[in-house]
Amino acid sequence: MRILVIGGSGYVASLVMPALAARHEVRVLDPPPPDEDLDHVAGTSTDPSALHRAMRGIDAVLHAALAPVGEDAFAYATRTFDVNVTSVHLTLQAAHQAGIRHAVHLSSLSVYQDFTNRQLDESVAADATDLYGLTKRLAEQVCQAAAARWDMSVTVLRLAWPTTDEAWPAWALPGAAPVVKRAVDGQPIPAVSASDLSRAVLAALDHRCGYDVFHVAGDDSGRCWNLAKANVHLGWRPLRH
């Protein structure tokens, strides 16, 4: 397939890009070019003109653009809504207008409050109220609306701390020391490795079933998150333990 990756030069997209490019033809929409030698359209995820240019000849879209986590200050609210919500709507609208029928959106388990201290599966309603979690919740609603309005297939993956294979089981962000995430009881929770995330994204690109949501995490113990749905419908579970 010919895949357009929105925000393809960002951190999360970089984790899956090698596997994605090995399997598909990849085009990246982002202001800076990706590290890999890939087809690149320079532009932002909120620029309709750039989105329409990037959609030409594409079979499916992966939306991986997101505002940095933790930017809760008043000054960042507009940017966070623009990247996390508006760009999702504009991407799906441009895809529809280009005749593209399938998209994958990278969401987050941050759509839930206190998500490390609850047993959650996809049937539990998202309830986050912080800026990041709220915008990721709204983005999922945008995906659901697009699937209904335009008869598209939109697969949402709710991620928990995507990290490099080298840093796993810790969570590593560029320029920061790896952090071991822990539940309220102090037990460590493994992040989701790049190789496991890549397999989930590849499976989601092949999953065509209207609007669908899956939890994608490194912890398959059932202490916090039930990953059974991804196992049943995507054939995916984390292999790193």
N, C-alpha and C positions, 0 to 999 in steps of 0.2 A: 504493500500500500504506500501511497504518498501521504505523509503525515506532516501537518503543520503544528509546530510547538510554540505556543504563545508564552513568552517569557523564557525562551529556550536557552538563554545565556545565564540564567540565574542558578542559584545553588541547588535547589531540588531537581530542576531539569538536568543539571550536570550529572547527577547521580544515575540517571536512567539513560542518558544520551548514548553511551557506548553500545548498550544492548539494543536500543531503539534503532540506531543507525546500522547495526549489523543485520537487522531483520527487514527494515523498511527504508524507503527514500524519505529523507527528512529535510524539512525547511524550517528555519527559525525566524520568528518575528521578535525582535528585541532591539533597543537602541544600540548596544554594543554587539559585535559579532560573537558567536560561541567559540570556545577553545578549539573545537574540532573544525575540520575543513568541510563545512556544510553550506548548502544554499541558505543565504541570509537576506532577509528583508529588514532594513533599518527602519524602526518606527516603534511607537509605544502601543500598548495594549488598549488604549482608549482613543486611538486615532482611526476613525472609520475608513479614511482613504488608504492608510497602510494595511488595515485588516482586509479590505477588498482586494488590494494588490496581492497580498500574501495568500489569499484563498484560491487563486487561479490554479487549476489542475490538481487540487488536493482531494483526497478521498476521506480523510478523517482528521479531526483536530484534537490536540491535547492542550488543555489550558493549565499552565503551570505558573502563571504570573501571580505574585502575591506581595502584599506590603510587608515589610519587616515586622516580626513578632515583637511585641513589647512597646510599640509606639502608641501609647495611650494618651499622650498629652493632647490638649485641645488643638494645638497647631497641626497635628498630624491627622486629624479626623477626616478632613476632606480627601487627602491622599489615600488613606486607608479605604474609604468607601469607593473612591475612583478605581483603585486597582483590584480590590477584592470583590466588588459587586458590579460596578458599571462596566468594567472591562469584560466580565463574564457575559453580561447581556449583549454587549456590542459584538463579542466574538460569536455567540450563537446566532445572532441576527444576521451577521455577515455570512456565516456558514450556510444558514438557510437560504439566503439570497443567491449563494453560489451553487446551490443544489447539493450541498454536503449533508448527509443524513445521520452521521454519527460523530459524537464528541465524548471525550473523557475529561472530567474536571477533577483536579487534585484539591480536595478539601482537607479537613483536619478533625481529629477527635476533640479539638478545642471547641467544637460546637456544643459541647456539654460542659456545664459547671462541674467542678470537682471530679473530673473524669478519671483520676487515678484512685478514687476511693468508692467506686460504684461498679456494680456488675451491669454492663451495658451491651445490648445488641442493637441491631438497626431498627427494631420496632420501638425503641425508647425515643420519645420526642426530644429534639435538640432544645436546650434551654439556657445557653450561655448568654450573659448580659454584658461582658466586657467588650471593648471595642473590637478586638480581633475576632473573638468567638462569635459576636453578633454579626459581623460582616461575613464571616464564613457561613453562618446559618442562612443569611439572606441570599448568598450566592447559590446555595443549594435550592432555595425556592425559585430563583431565576432559572436554574437548570430544569426544575420540574415544570415550570410554566412553559419553557421553550419546547420541551418534549410534547406537552399537551397541545400547545398552540400550533406548532409547525410539524407535528407528527415526526419528531426526531427521536433518535435513540441517544440518551445521555447517561453515561455511567459515571457515578461519583465515587471516588476513593477517599475515605477518611483516614488520614495518615496520623501516626503517632511517632514523632521525632525521627524523621528520616536522617540517616547518617551514612558516612562512608564505611566501606567494608573494613578499612584499616582501623577506624575508631570504634567500631562495634565491639561490645554491647553499649558503649557510651554514646551519647549524642554529641556530635561535633558540628559547630558552625564555623565558617571561614573566619580566621583570625582570632578564634576563641579556644580556650582549653576544653578538651572533651569533658562532659559532665555525665555522671551516672545518675539517671533519674530513679526516684524511689517512690514507693507507695507510702501512704500515711503511716503504715506500721513499720516503715524503714526497709522493707524488702526491695531489692533492686528490680527495676523493670527494664528489660533490654529495649533499645531503640530498634527501628526497622532498618535493616541493612540495605545498602544500595542494590545488591544482587537480588534480595528478596523483593524490594520495591520494583525493580525492573521487571521481574516476572509478573507482578501484579498488573503493572501498566500494560504490558504486552497482552495479557489475558483480557484486560478491560477493553482494549482496542478491538478485540474479536467478539466482545459480548454485545449483542444487539437485542435489547429487550426493553424498549421504551426508557422510562426513567428508573434507574436502579442505583442503590447505595450499598457500599461494602466497607467494612472496617478492615484496615490493613495495618497491622502492628507487629512488633517483634515478639510480643509476649503471647504465647499460645497456651498458657496455663489455665485460662478461664478465671483467674483471680479478679480481673477487671473487665476484660472485653471478650465477648464471644465472637470468634472468627469463623464459626461454622458455615455461615452463609457464603463467604468467599470460597471456602473449601468445596462446598456443594456446587455452586454456580460458576465459579471461575476456575475450579481445580487448583486453588492456591492456598497455601499455608506457609508460614515462615519456616525455612529449612535451617536457619542458623539457630543454634540452641547453646 
